[in-house]
Amino acid sequence: MDKFFVAISVLLFTLYSVTAQNIMTASSFFQSVSENYGTITDYEANLEITQDGNKYSGTVSFKRPNLLRIDYTRPAEQVVVFNGDTLTIYLPGIQQTLLQTLPSSSDSAGMNLATPQGLGLMSRYYTIAYEIGQNAVPLDEASTEMVIKLVLYPKTTSEGFRQIKLAISPDSKLIRRVEATTTQGKFFMFLFSDYRINQGLPDQRFVYDAPPSANNFNNFLFSE
């Protein structure tokens, strides 16, 4: 009888060991995603943005270390460009260009969505967990696309977001969707699709000259 229980114990331990080897923690998976983004020198993707019910769309371009550009199709001709030093926003509806020079100490965190820098900041300041589990689930109820869903909670009350949800392709390790709720209750969703990776985007792609008829508004972020 003792030998029987010993045999069962060994079998259960073996099964547990095999199962444990297949478990990847949410932090480990997130780290693998961050490492994948670390291999990307540039990318372009289609982008859809939802902000408190308002919808926008366009194309996002990124180049390491911190160059970013969004060309909107909705609203048409609106442009957002960050060249590493200056944030430029062109608003065609009112013919105005908003300009803001960002201090080097700011780390341009707000401009680093879906980049190695942005993922590093998330890992540093947020606790990472699976929203459902480590297995892939449909992106949406009616979708056949499978993703890994993570949920991030701030480690301190000083962070700007109450919660961030990520939907990530398990194969490409690319972010498909970001859902973020601010501490003020504002909701943002960013949906990325049709990534074009490492195309060799030139720096000139991130130089933008607004129409000469546009009025410039400098330091708009810090103006009273």
MDAnalysis code that builds the backbone (N, CA, C; Angstrom):
import MDAnalysis as mda
import numpy as np

u = mda.Universe.empty(672, n_residues=224, atom_resindex=np.repeat(np.arange(224), 3), trajectory=True)
u.add_TopologyAttr("name", ["N", "CA", "C"] * 224)
u.add_TopologyAttr("resid", np.arange(1, 225))
u.add_TopologyAttr("resname", ["MET", "ASP", "LYS", "PHE", "PHE", "VAL", "ALA", "ILE", "SER", "VAL", "LEU", "LEU", "PHE", "THR", "LEU", "TYR", "SER", "VAL", "THR", "ALA", "GLN", "ASN", "ILE", "MET", "THR", "ALA", "SER", "SER", "PHE", "PHE", "GLN", "SER", "VAL", "SER", "GLU", "ASN", "TYR", "GLY", "THR", "ILE", "THR", "ASP", "TYR", "GLU", "ALA", "ASN", "LEU", "GLU", "ILE", "THR", "GLN", "ASP", "GLY", "ASN", "LYS", "TYR", "SER", "GLY", "THR", "VAL", "SER", "PHE", "LYS", "ARG", "PRO", "ASN", "LEU", "LEU", "ARG", "ILE", "ASP", "TYR", "THR", "ARG", "PRO", "ALA", "GLU", "GLN", "VAL", "VAL", "VAL", "PHE", "ASN", "GLY", "ASP", "THR", "LEU", "THR", "ILE", "TYR", "LEU", "PRO", "GLY", "ILE", "GLN", "GLN", "THR", "LEU", "LEU", "GLN", "THR", "LEU", "PRO", "SER", "SER", "SER", "ASP", "SER", "ALA", "GLY", "MET", "ASN", "LEU", "ALA", "THR", "PRO", "GLN", "GLY", "LEU", "GLY", "LEU", "MET", "SER", "ARG", "TYR", "TYR", "THR", "ILE", "ALA", "TYR", "GLU", "ILE", "GLY", "GLN", "ASN", "ALA", "VAL", "PRO", "LEU", "ASP", "GLU", "ALA", "SER", "THR", "GLU", "MET", "VAL", "ILE", "LYS", "LEU", "VAL", "LEU", "TYR", "PRO", "LYS", "THR", "THR", "SER", "GLU", "GLY", "PHE", "ARG", "GLN", "ILE", "LYS", "LEU", "ALA", "ILE", "SER", "PRO", "ASP", "SER", "LYS", "LEU", "ILE", "ARG", "ARG", "VAL", "GLU", "ALA", "THR", "THR", "THR", "GLN", "GLY", "LYS", "PHE", "PHE", "MET", "PHE", "LEU", "PHE", "SER", "ASP", "TYR", "ARG", "ILE", "ASN", "GLN", "GLY", "LEU", "PRO", "ASP", "GLN", "ARG", "PHE", "VAL", "TYR", "ASP", "ALA", "PRO", "PRO", "SER", "ALA", "ASN", "ASN", "PHE", "ASN", "ASN", "PHE", "LEU", "PHE", "SER", "GLU"])
u.atoms.positions = np.array([
    [0.830, -1.210, 0.000],
    [0.000, 0.000, 0.000],
    [0.866, 1.262, 0.000],
    [1.969, 1.247, 0.802],
    [2.863, 2.392, 0.858],
    [3.485, 2.666, -0.508],
    [3.855, 1.576, -1.205],
    [4.443, 1.736, -2.532],
    [3.435, 2.366, -3.500],
    [2.162, 2.018, -3.327],
    [1.111, 2.559, -4.195],
    [1.022, 4.077, -4.015],
    [0.994, 4.522, -2.768],
    [0.895, 5.958, -2.498],
    [2.145, 6.695, -2.965],
    [3.292, 6.057, -2.827],
    [4.533, 6.673, -3.315],
    [4.464, 6.859, -4.828],
    [3.971, 5.818, -5.532],
    [3.865, 5.892, -6.986],
    [2.908, 6.992, -7.421],
    [1.770, 7.107, -6.712],
    [0.795, 8.151, -7.034],
    [1.396, 9.533, -6.777],
    [2.117, 9.680, -5.690],
    [2.736, 10.967, -5.357],
    [3.740, 11.386, -6.418],
    [4.556, 10.425, -6.876],
    [5.534, 10.718, -7.928],
    [4.833, 11.138, -9.210],
    [3.740, 10.439, -9.539],
    [3.000, 10.756, -10.759],
    [2.402, 12.165, -10.680],
    [1.796, 12.493, -9.536],
    [1.191, 13.810, -9.375],
    [2.254, 14.900, -9.433],
    [3.413, 14.650, -8.830],
    [4.489, 15.631, -8.850],
    [4.986, 15.843, -10.277],
    [5.076, 14.749, -11.031],
    [5.531, 14.848, -12.427],
    [4.544, 15.660, -13.249],
    [3.240, 15.381, -13.054],
    [2.224, 16.123, -13.789],
    [2.261, 17.603, -13.432],
    [2.466, 17.895, -12.142],
    [2.542, 19.288, -11.700],
    [3.755, 19.978, -12.327],
    [4.890, 19.278, -12.391],
    [6.105, 19.867, -12.944],
    [5.932, 20.192, -14.414],
    [5.297, 19.277, -15.168],
    [5.059, 19.506, -16.594],
    [4.130, 20.695, -16.794],
    [3.074, 20.756, -15.961],
    [2.129, 21.857, -16.074],
    [2.786, 23.185, -15.730],
    [3.610, 23.172, -14.680],
    [4.263, 24.410, -14.248],
    [5.181, 24.954, -15.329],
    [5.812, 24.077, -16.109],
    [6.709, 24.518, -17.165],
    [5.958, 25.261, -18.256],
    [4.647, 24.997, -18.390],
    [3.840, 25.638, -19.424],
    [3.185, 26.925, -18.943],
    [3.396, 27.291, -17.683],
    [2.804, 28.500, -17.135],
    [3.743, 29.677, -17.372],
    [3.220, 30.739, -17.984],
    [3.973, 31.975, -18.145],
    [3.238, 33.061, -17.392],
    [3.901, 33.703, -16.475],
    [3.265, 34.765, -15.718],
    [2.977, 35.955, -16.637],
    [2.036, 36.788, -16.205],
    [1.684, 37.968, -16.992],
    [2.893, 38.890, -17.145],
    [3.689, 39.026, -16.083],
    [4.887, 39.873, -16.155],
    [5.897, 39.332, -17.157],
    [6.047, 38.006, -17.198],
    [6.990, 37.397, -18.148],
    [6.520, 37.588, -19.581],
    [5.218, 37.421, -19.791],
    [4.684, 37.633, -21.142],
    [4.863, 39.085, -21.559],
    [4.564, 40.010, -20.649],
    [4.728, 41.428, -20.943],
    [6.188, 41.740, -21.270],
    [7.109, 41.119, -20.546],
    [8.527, 41.325, -20.808],
    [8.908, 40.847, -22.201],
    [8.317, 39.723, -22.640],
    [8.603, 39.218, -23.987],
    [8.075, 40.171, -25.048],
    [6.951, 40.809, -24.763],
    [6.401, 41.804, -25.687],
    [7.331, 43.014, -25.759],
    [7.793, 43.465, -24.597],
    [8.703, 44.606, -24.548],
    [10.002, 44.308, -25.297],
    [10.527, 43.101, -25.135],
    [11.749, 42.720, -25.837],
    [11.516, 42.690, -27.348],
    [10.338, 42.259, -27.770],
    [10.025, 42.243, -29.196],
    [10.010, 43.658, -29.759],
    [9.393, 44.585, -29.023],
    [9.373, 45.975, -29.483],
    [10.787, 46.563, -29.502],
    [11.668, 46.026, -28.651],
    [13.037, 46.487, -28.645],
    [13.791, 46.162, -29.923],
    [13.294, 45.210, -30.720],
    [13.921, 44.845, -31.981],
    [13.389, 45.675, -33.152],
    [12.375, 46.495, -32.898],
    [11.737, 47.275, -33.962],
    [12.412, 48.638, -34.075],
    [12.911, 48.953, -35.254],
    [13.525, 50.261, -35.480],
    [12.496, 51.282, -35.957],
    [11.489, 50.829, -36.690],
    [10.414, 51.729, -37.110],
    [9.196, 50.891, -37.486],
    [8.047, 51.530, -37.440],
    [6.831, 50.863, -37.917],
    [5.798, 51.892, -38.328],
    [4.877, 51.444, -39.164],
    [3.663, 52.180, -39.470],
    [2.485, 51.238, -39.249],
    [1.346, 51.799, -38.887],
    [0.158, 50.987, -38.657],
    [-1.075, 51.854, -38.834],
    [-2.181, 51.220, -39.155],
    [-3.457, 51.915, -39.145],
    [-3.874, 52.111, -37.689],
    [-4.472, 53.234, -37.398],
    [-4.817, 53.560, -36.021],
    [-6.230, 54.111, -35.942],
    [-7.013, 53.550, -35.029],
    [-8.335, 54.081, -34.707],
    [-8.335, 54.487, -33.239],
    [-8.842, 55.664, -32.955],
    [-8.857, 56.197, -31.600],
    [-10.289, 56.499, -31.188],
    [-10.653, 56.054, -30.012],
    [-11.939, 56.415, -29.415],
    [-11.665, 57.187, -28.134],
    [-12.254, 58.355, -28.022],
    [-12.075, 59.193, -26.840],
    [-13.438, 59.636, -26.346],
    [-13.892, 59.009, -25.261],
    [-15.196, 59.333, -24.683],
    [-16.295, 59.358, -25.739],
    [-16.298, 58.350, -26.600],
    [-17.356, 58.219, -27.604],
    [-17.042, 58.848, -28.942],
    [-16.057, 59.741, -28.998],
    [-15.655, 60.349, -30.271],
    [-14.633, 59.452, -30.954],
    [-14.771, 59.294, -32.270],
    [-13.916, 58.369, -33.009],
    [-13.043, 59.125, -34.001],
    [-11.770, 58.697, -34.063],
    [-10.800, 59.276, -34.972],
    [-10.037, 58.125, -35.637],
    [-9.443, 58.402, -36.798],
    [-8.683, 57.355, -37.487],
    [-7.570, 57.981, -38.311],
    [-6.559, 57.160, -38.619],
    [-5.446, 57.647, -39.410],
    [-4.336, 56.625, -39.470],
    [-3.129, 57.097, -39.745],
    [-1.941, 56.251, -39.817],
    [-0.906, 56.762, -38.833],
    [-0.346, 55.846, -38.047],
    [0.690, 56.217, -37.097],
    [2.032, 55.719, -37.613],
    [3.054, 56.559, -37.499],
    [4.423, 56.209, -37.879],
    [5.321, 56.412, -36.666],
    [6.227, 55.460, -36.435],
    [7.160, 55.551, -35.314],
    [8.553, 55.154, -35.777],
    [9.547, 55.873, -35.253],
    [10.943, 55.516, -35.502],
    [11.736, 55.735, -34.225],
    [12.578, 54.751, -33.898],
    [13.406, 54.873, -32.707],
    [14.377, 56.044, -32.827],
    [14.659, 56.748, -31.716],
    [14.208, 56.364, -30.388],
    [12.850, 56.919, -29.995],
    [12.440, 58.085, -30.559],
    [11.207, 58.696, -30.071],
    [10.531, 59.588, -31.101],
    [10.625, 59.227, -32.373],
    [9.955, 60.001, -33.416],
    [8.564, 59.418, -33.658],
    [7.567, 60.286, -33.728],
    [6.186, 59.829, -33.872],
    [5.412, 60.776, -34.772],
    [4.561, 60.202, -35.601],
    [3.690, 61.020, -36.441],
    [2.357, 60.309, -36.630],
    [1.270, 61.075, -36.548],
    [-0.064, 60.549, -36.836],
    [-0.688, 61.440, -37.897],
    [-1.025, 60.852, -39.038],
    [-1.740, 61.539, -40.113],
    [-3.185, 61.065, -40.084],
    [-4.079, 61.963, -39.734],
    [-5.481, 61.588, -39.575],
    [-6.221, 61.600, -40.905],
    [-7.115, 60.643, -41.037],
    [-8.100, 60.682, -42.123],
    [-9.450, 61.132, -41.587],
    [-9.627, 61.003, -40.260],
    [-10.816, 61.510, -39.577],
    [-10.383, 62.070, -38.233],
    [-10.327, 63.410, -38.093],
    [-10.654, 64.454, -39.071],
    [-9.575, 64.571, -40.150],
    [-9.995, 64.766, -41.365],
    [-9.082, 64.794, -42.506],
    [-8.057, 65.913, -42.345],
    [-6.798, 65.580, -42.684],
    [-5.677, 66.508, -42.751],
    [-5.145, 66.933, -41.387],
    [-5.720, 66.466, -40.307],
    [-5.135, 66.773, -39.000],
    [-3.855, 65.970, -38.825],
    [-2.836, 66.583, -38.228],
    [-1.526, 65.946, -38.105],
    [-0.984, 66.165, -36.693],
    [-0.382, 65.115, -36.141],
    [0.346, 65.206, -34.882],
    [1.762, 64.691, -35.143],
    [2.772, 65.475, -34.784],
    [4.169, 65.081, -35.010],
    [4.979, 65.368, -33.755],
    [5.799, 64.400, -33.354],
    [6.776, 64.625, -32.290],
    [8.135, 64.254, -32.842],
    [9.062, 65.220, -32.866],
    [10.376, 65.005, -33.472],
    [11.474, 64.748, -32.444],
    [11.070, 64.429, -31.224],
    [12.035, 64.199, -30.162],
    [12.197, 65.381, -29.242],
    [11.853, 66.561, -29.731],
    [11.947, 67.789, -28.932],
    [10.630, 68.561, -28.893],
    [9.974, 68.665, -30.051],
    [8.794, 69.515, -30.173],
    [7.581, 68.710, -30.624],
    [6.477, 68.943, -29.931],
    [5.195, 68.372, -30.311],
    [4.450, 69.387, -31.158],
    [4.026, 68.965, -32.355],
    [3.292, 69.831, -33.269],
    [1.947, 69.199, -33.580],
    [0.881, 69.983, -33.428],
    [-0.470, 69.517, -33.754],
    [-1.091, 70.516, -34.710],
    [-1.448, 70.058, -35.912],
    [-2.104, 70.931, -36.887],
    [-3.591, 70.623, -36.901],
    [-4.406, 71.663, -36.669],
    [-5.860, 71.529, -36.635],
    [-6.433, 72.248, -37.851],
    [-6.762, 71.495, -38.909],
    [-7.201, 72.145, -40.154],
    [-8.534, 72.870, -40.024],
    [-9.402, 72.405, -39.128],
    [-10.720, 73.011, -39.015],
    [-10.679, 74.467, -38.589],
    [-9.669, 74.816, -37.772],
    [-9.547, 76.198, -37.311],
    [-8.254, 76.842, -37.807],
    [-7.571, 76.150, -38.719],
    [-6.334, 76.677, -39.311],
    [-5.356, 77.140, -38.223],
    [-5.062, 76.230, -37.295],
    [-4.179, 76.565, -36.191],
    [-3.150, 75.462, -35.983],
    [-1.921, 75.859, -35.667],
    [-0.848, 74.924, -35.358],
    [-0.448, 75.113, -33.904],
    [-0.549, 74.036, -33.123],
    [-0.158, 74.063, -31.723],
    [1.259, 73.519, -31.604],
    [2.127, 74.254, -30.925],
    [3.540, 73.881, -30.788],
    [3.911, 73.834, -29.317],
    [4.636, 72.778, -28.936],
    [5.090, 72.660, -27.559],
    [6.453, 71.998, -27.515],
    [7.440, 72.692, -27.001],
    [8.755, 72.095, -26.756],
    [8.714, 71.386, -25.424],
    [9.108, 70.103, -25.424],
    [9.063, 69.301, -24.214],
    [10.454, 69.199, -23.608],
    [10.582, 69.348, -22.300],
    [11.898, 69.232, -21.664],
    [12.429, 67.818, -21.776],
    [13.739, 67.688, -21.866],
    [14.345, 66.366, -22.008],
    [14.024, 65.474, -20.829],
    [13.802, 66.066, -19.651],
    [13.512, 65.284, -18.449],
    [12.125, 64.679, -18.466],
    [11.266, 65.126, -19.407],
    [9.900, 64.604, -19.436],
    [9.851, 63.176, -19.927],
    [10.916, 62.707, -20.612],
    [10.983, 61.350, -21.144],
    [9.912, 61.102, -22.189],
    [9.174, 62.195, -22.586],
    [8.129, 62.126, -23.614],
    [7.233, 60.911, -23.440],
    [6.864, 60.607, -22.205],
    [6.107, 59.386, -21.926],
    [4.787, 59.351, -22.661],
    [4.145, 60.513, -22.772],
    [2.841, 60.532, -23.423],
    [2.905, 60.238, -24.903],
    [4.100, 60.360, -25.506],
    [4.230, 60.137, -26.929],
    [4.727, 58.735, -27.241],
    [4.874, 57.877, -26.240],
    [5.527, 56.590, -26.435],
    [4.584, 55.405, -26.377],
    [3.354, 55.617, -26.764],
    [2.407, 54.517, -26.785],
    [2.850, 53.458, -27.788],
    [2.826, 52.186, -27.357],
    [3.216, 51.062, -28.212],
    [4.642, 51.213, -28.726],
    [5.560, 51.590, -27.825],
    [6.983, 51.690, -28.133],
    [7.756, 51.041, -26.995],
    [9.037, 50.726, -27.206],
    [9.829, 50.164, -26.104],
    [9.846, 51.063, -24.872],
    [9.940, 52.397, -25.079],
    [9.969, 53.321, -23.946],
    [8.654, 53.270, -23.175],
    [7.543, 53.284, -23.906],
    [6.240, 53.256, -23.254],
    [6.014, 51.971, -22.481],
    [6.432, 50.848, -23.051],
    [6.271, 49.568, -22.367],
    [7.139, 49.502, -21.127],
    [8.331, 50.092, -21.206],
    [9.207, 50.114, -20.045],
    [8.601, 50.914, -18.899],
    [7.952, 52.034, -19.230],
    [7.307, 52.844, -18.206],
    [6.120, 52.107, -17.587],
    [5.374, 51.396, -18.415],
    [4.252, 50.610, -17.892],
    [4.746, 49.564, -16.904],
    [5.815, 48.870, -17.278],
    [6.350, 47.817, -16.417],
    [6.846, 48.390, -15.101],
    [7.382, 49.617, -15.138],
    [7.953, 50.220, -13.938],
    [6.883, 50.715, -12.972],
    [5.806, 51.271, -13.524],
    [4.846, 51.970, -12.678],
    [3.498, 51.256, -12.517],
    [3.329, 50.112, -13.187],
    [2.044, 49.411, -13.118],
    [2.242, 47.937, -12.773],
    [1.277, 47.382, -12.050],
    [1.235, 45.952, -11.775],
    [0.509, 45.268, -12.931],
    [1.079, 44.182, -13.437],
    [0.584, 43.535, -14.648],
    [-0.043, 42.193, -14.302],
    [-1.237, 41.950, -14.843],
    [-1.940, 40.691, -14.610],
    [-2.684, 40.294, -15.877],
    [-3.017, 39.020, -15.976],
    [-3.883, 38.584, -17.065],
    [-5.300, 39.048, -16.768],
    [-5.969, 39.533, -17.785],
    [-7.368, 39.922, -17.592],
    [-8.261, 38.695, -17.462],
    [-7.962, 37.647, -18.258],
    [-8.761, 36.424, -18.249],
    [-7.903, 35.219, -17.901],
    [-6.782, 35.064, -18.554],
    [-5.879, 33.951, -18.330],
    [-4.777, 34.003, -19.357],
    [-3.829, 33.048, -19.273],
    [-2.680, 33.100, -20.173],
    [-2.998, 32.598, -21.571],
    [-4.143, 31.967, -21.753],
    [-4.523, 31.475, -23.076],
    [-5.157, 32.589, -23.899],
    [-4.975, 32.505, -25.214],
    [-5.537, 33.501, -26.122],
    [-7.060, 33.415, -26.143],
    [-7.698, 34.579, -26.259],
    [-9.153, 34.676, -26.311],
    [-9.511, 35.595, -27.481],
    [-10.765, 35.581, -27.950],
    [-11.148, 36.473, -29.050],
    [-10.964, 37.942, -28.686],
    [-10.541, 38.731, -29.657],
    [-10.361, 40.170, -29.441],
    [-11.670, 40.801, -28.989],
    [-12.750, 40.428, -29.639],
    [-14.101, 40.840, -29.270],
    [-15.003, 39.627, -29.339],
    [-16.232, 39.765, -28.865],
    [-17.159, 38.638, -28.856],
    [-17.392, 38.076, -30.247],
    [-17.485, 38.947, -31.245],
    [-17.783, 38.500, -32.602],
    [-16.536, 38.289, -33.447],
    [-15.345, 38.414, -32.837],
    [-14.094, 38.335, -33.585],
    [-13.527, 36.920, -33.562],
    [-12.868, 36.557, -34.668],
    [-12.151, 35.284, -34.735],
    [-10.665, 35.465, -34.438],
    [-10.233, 36.708, -34.302],
    [-8.836, 36.987, -33.995],
    [-8.578, 36.718, -32.513],
    [-7.504, 35.989, -32.230],
    [-7.183, 35.605, -30.867],
    [-6.046, 36.476, -30.318],
    [-6.189, 36.904, -29.067],
    [-5.201, 37.773, -28.436],
    [-5.024, 37.362, -26.975],
    [-3.909, 37.793, -26.405],
    [-3.688, 37.689, -24.970],
    [-4.094, 39.028, -24.355],
    [-4.920, 38.989, -23.321],
    [-5.403, 40.223, -22.712],
    [-4.759, 40.424, -21.344],
    [-4.167, 41.605, -21.175],
    [-3.545, 41.986, -19.916],
    [-4.281, 43.182, -19.322],
    [-4.216, 43.309, -18.024],
    [-4.756, 44.482, -17.347],
    [-3.678, 45.021, -16.408],
    [-3.475, 46.328, -16.423],
    [-2.436, 46.971, -15.636],
    [-3.064, 47.932, -14.640],
    [-2.600, 47.848, -13.392],
    [-3.074, 48.727, -12.333],
    [-1.902, 49.539, -11.793],
    [-2.095, 50.823, -11.513],
    [-0.987, 51.652, -11.027],
    [-0.501, 51.201, -9.660],
    [0.814, 51.281, -9.483],
    [1.402, 50.911, -8.195],
    [1.219, 51.997, -7.149],
    [1.031, 53.249, -7.612],
    [0.800, 54.362, -6.695],
    [-0.365, 55.195, -7.215],
    [-0.893, 56.045, -6.381],
    [-2.032, 56.890, -6.772],
    [-1.603, 58.096, -7.600],
    [-0.311, 58.258, -7.810],
    [0.175, 59.419, -8.551],
    [0.143, 59.222, -10.058],
    [-0.120, 57.996, -10.519],
    [-0.146, 57.738, -11.957],
    [-1.412, 58.319, -12.584],
    [-1.329, 58.630, -13.881],
    [-2.434, 59.293, -14.552],
    [-3.591, 58.388, -14.938],
    [-3.326, 57.067, -14.978],
    [-4.365, 56.140, -15.402],
    [-4.804, 55.245, -14.252],
    [-6.107, 55.084, -14.143],
    [-6.675, 54.197, -13.139],
    [-6.504, 52.740, -13.551],
    [-6.529, 52.511, -14.858],
    [-6.427, 51.149, -15.378],
    [-6.051, 51.197, -16.852],
    [-5.219, 50.247, -17.295],
    [-4.866, 50.102, -18.703],
    [-5.071, 48.646, -19.094],
    [-5.762, 48.425, -20.204],
    [-5.947, 47.074, -20.726],
    [-5.236, 46.957, -22.075],
    [-4.527, 45.852, -22.260],
    [-3.815, 45.595, -23.508],
    [-4.301, 44.304, -24.127],
    [-4.516, 44.319, -25.425],
    [-4.800, 43.104, -26.193],
    [-3.625, 42.908, -27.145],
    [-2.941, 41.757, -27.044],
    [-1.671, 41.544, -27.738],
    [-1.732, 40.257, -28.550],
    [-1.255, 40.318, -29.777],
    [-1.195, 39.122, -30.610],
    [-0.185, 38.144, -30.023],
    [-0.571, 36.898, -29.763],
    [0.374, 35.941, -29.172],
    [1.476, 35.524, -30.136],
    [1.249, 35.667, -31.437],
    [2.240, 35.253, -32.434],
    [3.235, 36.368, -32.746],
    [2.729, 37.539, -33.090],
    [3.615, 38.646, -33.467],
    [4.114, 39.432, -32.268],
    [3.465, 39.272, -31.104],
    [3.781, 40.040, -29.886],
    [3.610, 41.541, -30.134],
    [2.680, 41.908, -30.997],
    [2.371, 43.302, -31.274],
    [1.058, 43.682, -30.593],
    [0.987, 44.906, -30.119],
    [-0.209, 45.392, -29.441],
    [-1.299, 45.677, -30.472],
    [-2.449, 45.098, -30.259],
    [-3.587, 45.337, -31.146],
    [-4.520, 46.400, -30.591],
    [-4.649, 46.427, -29.263],
    [-5.576, 47.391, -28.679],
    [-5.090, 47.837, -27.304],
    [-5.270, 49.121, -27.046],
    [-5.006, 49.697, -25.729],
    [-6.284, 50.380, -25.266],
    [-6.731, 50.060, -24.063],
    [-7.871, 50.734, -23.448],
    [-7.389, 51.335, -22.136],
    [-7.573, 52.630, -21.974],
    [-7.057, 53.308, -20.789],
    [-8.131, 54.200, -20.187],
    [-8.242, 54.142, -18.870],
    [-9.166, 54.998, -18.127],
    [-8.357, 55.877, -17.186],
    [-8.509, 57.189, -17.317],
    [-7.753, 58.117, -16.490],
    [-8.336, 58.169, -15.079],
    [-7.584, 58.801, -14.183],
    [-8.069, 58.942, -12.811],
    [-9.290, 59.854, -12.745],
    [-9.509, 60.657, -13.804],
    [-10.698, 61.494, -13.869],
    [-11.873, 60.790, -14.529],
    [-11.660, 59.517, -14.922],
    [-12.747, 58.738, -15.506],
    [-12.869, 58.862, -17.012],
    [-11.940, 59.533, -17.676],
    [-11.973, 59.647, -19.137],
    [-11.462, 58.352, -19.754],
    [-12.112, 57.920, -20.843],
    [-11.788, 56.648, -21.485],
    [-11.173, 56.881, -22.854],
    [-10.075, 56.163, -23.119],
    [-9.407, 56.209, -24.411],
    [-9.220, 54.779, -24.911],
    [-9.383, 54.584, -26.224],
    [-9.064, 53.298, -26.822],
    [-8.272, 53.533, -28.102],
    [-7.172, 52.797, -28.255],
    [-6.328, 52.863, -29.443],
    [-6.310, 51.473, -30.072],
    [-6.710, 51.388, -31.326],
    [-6.760, 50.113, -32.038],
    [-5.754, 50.159, -33.182],
    [-4.737, 49.290, -33.104],
    [-3.684, 49.222, -34.109],
    [-3.937, 48.031, -35.036],
    [-3.710, 48.231, -36.340],
    [-3.881, 47.131, -37.298],
    [-2.948, 47.332, -38.484],
    [-2.719, 46.249, -39.210],
    [-1.914, 46.275, -40.439],
    [-0.550, 46.925, -40.204],
    [0.209, 46.368, -39.251],
    [1.556, 46.861, -38.969],
    [2.476, 46.647, -40.176],
    [3.338, 47.632, -40.448],
    [4.435, 47.502, -41.412],
    [5.723, 47.770, -40.636],
    [6.506, 46.713, -40.466],
    [7.634, 46.762, -39.536],
    [8.957, 46.967, -40.276],
    [9.840, 47.803, -39.695],
    [11.226, 47.987, -40.149],
    [11.317, 48.233, -41.647],
    [10.661, 49.322, -42.072],
    [10.688, 49.690, -43.493],
    [11.837, 50.643, -43.822],
    [12.550, 51.093, -42.801],
    [13.598, 52.080, -43.032],
    [13.043, 53.478, -43.228],
    [12.103, 53.881, -42.380],
    [11.505, 55.213, -42.502],
    [12.572, 56.287, -42.332],
    [12.610, 57.281, -43.220],
    [13.608, 58.355, -43.091],
    [13.190, 59.352, -42.011],
    [14.166, 60.052, -41.437],
    [13.867, 61.078, -40.439],
    [12.979, 62.172, -41.015],
    [13.099, 62.396, -42.327],
    [12.309, 63.430, -42.978],
    [10.818, 63.172, -42.825],
    [10.457, 61.920, -42.607],
    [9.045, 61.580, -42.416],
    [8.459, 62.302, -41.200],
    [9.315, 62.693, -40.283],
    [8.859, 63.284, -39.034],
    [9.124, 64.790, -38.971],
    [9.338, 65.360, -40.158],
    [9.437, 66.808, -40.292],
    [8.141, 67.295, -40.912],
    [7.489, 68.245, -40.262],
    [6.183, 68.709, -40.758],
    [6.171, 70.228, -40.855],
    [5.778, 70.718, -42.017],
    [5.603, 72.146, -42.242],
    [4.113, 72.421, -42.407],
    [3.541, 73.111, -41.454],
    [2.120, 73.437, -41.514],
    [1.858, 74.446, -42.628],
    [0.648, 74.499, -43.142],
    [0.318, 75.501, -44.166],
    [0.630, 76.906, -43.661],
    [1.187, 77.759, -44.519],
    [1.566, 79.114, -44.081],
    [0.382, 79.937, -43.597],
    [-0.829, 79.568, -43.978],
    [-2.006, 80.322, -43.555],
    [-2.416, 80.007, -42.120],
    [-1.829, 78.962, -41.523],
    [-2.202, 78.559, -40.167],
    [-1.573, 79.488, -39.135],
    [-2.325, 79.772, -38.085],
    [-1.817, 80.571, -36.970],
    [-1.099, 79.660, -35.980],
    [0.075, 80.077, -35.519],
    [0.852, 79.302, -34.558],
    [0.492, 79.689, -33.129],
    [0.357, 78.674, -32.282],
    [0.079, 78.874, -30.862],
    [1.137, 78.114, -30.090],
    [2.119, 78.823, -29.532],
    [3.264, 78.199, -28.874],
    [2.977, 77.886, -27.401],
    [3.662, 76.839, -26.931],
    [3.572, 76.438, -25.517],
    [2.137, 76.267, -25.043],
    [1.344, 75.595, -25.866],
    [-0.083, 75.477, -25.569],
    [-0.359, 74.608, -24.344],
    [0.552, 73.678, -24.038],
    [0.314, 72.791, -22.887],
    [0.439, 73.538, -21.566],
    [1.266, 74.563, -21.523],
    [1.550, 75.253, -20.265],
    [0.968, 76.660, -20.228],
    [0.176, 77.002, -21.243],
    [-0.428, 78.339, -21.236],
    [-1.622, 78.366, -20.301],
    [-1.821, 79.492, -19.645],
    [-2.953, 79.632, -18.739],
    [-4.194, 80.092, -19.494],
])
